[in-house]
Amino acid sequence: MKYTLPALSYAYNSLEPYLDEKTMRIHHIKHHQAYVNNTNDILYNSNFINLSIDILISQLDIIDVSNKIKLQNNAGGHANHSLFWTILKLGTVLEGDLKIAIKDNFGSITNFKEEFERIAINHFGSGWVWLVKNNEKLSIVTTVNQNNPLMGQNISGVSGFPILCLDIWEHAYYLKYQNRRMDYIRAFWNVINWDEVSKRFNR
């Protein structure tokens, strides 16, 4: 079995004007596909390729392959993007248990958004911003490159179950926003699929 590029449940232009069609298309079929291909090449003829991508990256510390850093980068890229696509959608509303939990953990929705934006804009270089759940506590963390909180503290520097993520690699926004990362970060609030994020929170 090989890992495959997940199909999107929406058209590449469906997140306009916040995420542009050209970026979405290149991001999905070029960048994400490369992570999938590289992961398959690294694990060719390995039993590890039968694991789900989330299980694979959560067991990196015990997986024995010749180039673990390359696997970490590419399997992480596949896992991160696979989640990212599912939490994008126009027109959903933050409500229910997740809204209550965000208010409880951050004081208010405004505080949550401001902290998320501050952490995202101050992250140096490429990486990801995450809202993670540890037991009932929510926190905002970042990882470098294609690291994922599921990799654990020893590998990614953070841990927790990711329920929301934002790609802050330049390839995710540079065609539309150029060096205006904050504009991209603030546009993100308009395309979050809160229904999916809530499902992950309640999982």
N, C-alpha and C positions, 0 to 999 in steps of 0.2 A: 504494500500500500504506500502511496506517496501523498504528501501534502499537496493541496490544490488551492488555487486562488478562489476565495469565496465570491460568489456573485453578489452584487449590490441589490438591495430591494427597491431601489429608486434610480432614476435617470441621473446621468452626470450633471445635468443642468438644473436639477430640481432644488438645489440649495442656493441658487442665485437669489439675490446679488451678493450674499455673504461669502459663499465659497463658489468660485467660478468653475465653469464646465471644463476648461482646458486643464486647470490644475487638478481637478478631481480625476479626470481621465488619465493624465500622466501619473499621478500619485498612485492610482489603483493598478493600472495595467503595466506600468513600467517599474516603479519603485517596489510596490508590494510583490509583484510577480518575481522580481529579482531575489527578494528574501525567501520566497517559496522555493525557487529553483536552487538557490545555494544551500538551503537546509536539506533538500532532497539529495543533493550531491554529497554533502558531508556525511549523511546517514545511509548512503547507498549500501545495500546488503546488510543493514544493521537491524536488529530487532526493535531498536528504539523508535523507528519510524512508524511503528504500530501504535504508539502512544498518542493521545490527543495532544495538541500543541500546548495547551495549558499545563497538562501533566508533565510533558517533556521539560518545559522551562522551570517547573517547580522542583524537578529532580536533577538539575544540572550539577549539583555538588557531588552526586554519586554516579553520574553517567561517565563512562570511560570512552572517550574518543580522542583521536590524535590532535585535533585542533579545537579545543573546547571554547576558546575565545571567539573563534569564527562562528561556531555553533551558537554561542550565546548571543552574538550580534544578529545573526540571521534568523534563528528561531524566535528570538525576542521581537525582531521586526515583523515576523509573520503574526505572532500572537498579538502584538500591540495594535497593528493595523486591523486585524480581524475584529478586535473589540471596537476600535475607533469607528469603523463603518456602521456598526449596529447602533451607536448612540447618536447618530446624526439624523435629524428630521425636522422639517418646518412645522410649526403650529401646535406643538404639545405644551402642556402646562405642568409646572411643578406643584404637586399637591400630595395629600395623604401623609402616610407615615414618614416618607422621606423628607417632606417639607418640615414636619415637626422635628425630626432628628437634626436637620441642618440648623434650625433655629436653636435647638437645645445645645448643639455643639459649638456654634459660632456666634450666638447671640441674636442674629437676625439674618435674613437672606442677603441684605445689603452688605453686612460684615463678611459673609461667606464669599460673595462675589469680589469684594475688594481685596480680601486676603488671597483668593485664587489668582486675581490679576497681578497682585504684587509679587507673589511667588513666581508666576510665569514670566513676568518681564525681567525679574532679577536672575533668572536661571541663565548662566553663561553658556553659550554654545548650543549644540543640538541636544535634544532630549524630549522628555514628556512630563506633563503635569498630571497628577492623579488625585482623585478623591477616593480614599480607601477606607474600608471598614475593618476594624479590629474589635471583635465581639460587638458591642453596641456603640463603640466610639468611632466617630468619623474624623479623618484628618486629611490635610492636603500635603502632598509630598511631590518631589520631583526625582526623576532618574536621568542619568546621562545616557547618550547614545540610544540603544534599543533595549536598555534594561527595563525590567518589569517588577513590580512589587512581589509577584508570585515567586520570583527567584530567591527571595529571602534576604535577610539582613547581610549575610556574609558575602553575597554576590552583588546585589543591587544597592545595598546601603539602607534599604527600607523594607518593610514587610506589610502585608495586609491584603485583603481581597479588593481588587480594583472594581469600582462601580461606575467611574467616569474618568475619561482621559482626554487630553488635548495634545496633539502632535505639535511640537514647537521646533522641529527641523525646518530649515528654510525652504526645503522642497514642498512643504505643506502650504506655504502662503506667498512665496516670493514673486510669483508671476503677477499676482493681483496687488499685493500690499507692499512689495519691495522691502525696504528696511523698517516699515512701520508695524513692528510686531504687536504693539499695543492695539492698533486698529483691528488686527486679526483676532487677538485675544478677546476683545470686546464684541466682535462680530459673532464669536462662538456662542454667546448666550442665545442668539436667535435660531440656532440650528441644533440645539440639544434635544435628543429624543428622551424626554423625561419619563415617558412610559417604560422604556427599556431600562433606564437607569434605576427606576423604582423597582422593577422586577429583580435586578441584580442586588439591590439593597435588601429586598425581602427574601432572597434566596437562602 
